[in-house]
Amino acid sequence: MNKMELVDAIAEGADLTKASANRALDAMLENIASALKAGDQVGLVGFGTFIIKDRAARTGRNPQTGEPIQIKAAKIPSFKAGKALRELVDIKE
């Protein structure tokens, strides 16, 4: 599902116009990104939690030359699925 398909689903499910659903989705994503940038986590009960993780510095390899290179430490966004979402997705055949 891409963003426009998600906007269409939100518009239909919440009885909104597509423009309103798009603005709502954009506002939600901007607020999640702002909270993560500020170092906060965003938890949606039953869905999951958006967090920032620290990735340690490490040595990698240049794929063209094979020479070792230093990769800096970084903060990366991460998502941990909630129990309800995990159970919903865990389809057993």
N, C-alpha and C positions, 0 to 999 in steps of 0.2 A: 504494500500500500504506500503510495506516495502522498505528499502533503495535500494536493488537491483532492485526492480520494478521501483523505481524512477530513478535510473541510466539508466535503459533500456529506459524509456520514454524520458529522457533528450537526450540520445544518438540518438534516432530516431528523436526527434523534432528538434535538432540542427545539425543533420548530422555529429555527432562525433563518434569516436570509444567508446566502453564501458569503456575502460581504461581512456580515456580523460574525459569522462563525470563523472566518479567516482572521478578523481582528482579535477575536477571543483567543484563538490558538496562538497567534503572534504574541499577544500580551502574556499568555501563560509561559511560552518558551523564553521570552525576554526576562520574565521575573525569575524563572528557574536559573537562567544563565547569570543574572545579577546576583542572586543569592550564592551561587557557587563561587563566583568571582570574589565575593566578600568573605568567603571561607565558611559559609553556612552550609548545612545540608537541607534538602527538601524531601520530606517524607509524605507519601500519599498512602494512607492506611489501606491495606489490602492490595495495593498496586506495587509499590516499591519505594526505594529511597535513592535519590541522586546525591552523590558524595564526591569529594575531591580526594584523590589518593596521591601520595608521594611516590614517584618512580625514582629509584636510585640511579646515580651516574654509573655508567658501565662502558666497557670496551666493546666496540663493534668492528666490522670489517667493511672496507670500501668494496662494493661488489664488482667494480671494474678492475681494480688493481690488486685487491686482496690485502691491502695494507691495513693495519689496525688503526682505528680512529676512536677518539674519546667522545662519548655521547653524554651530554650534560644531564644532570638531575632535572626532573620536571614535575609539575603538578598536573594531573590528568583527571578529567571528569570520568565518573564511573556510575553505574546503575546496579543496584542489588534488588532483584525482584522480590516482592512480598509473597507470603505463603499462599494467599488466595490466587494470585497470578500464576505462581508455579503450579498449583494444583489444576488450574484451568487449562494450562498449556500441556500438562503431562497426560497426554492421551494414550491409553493402554489398549492395544488391539488384541 
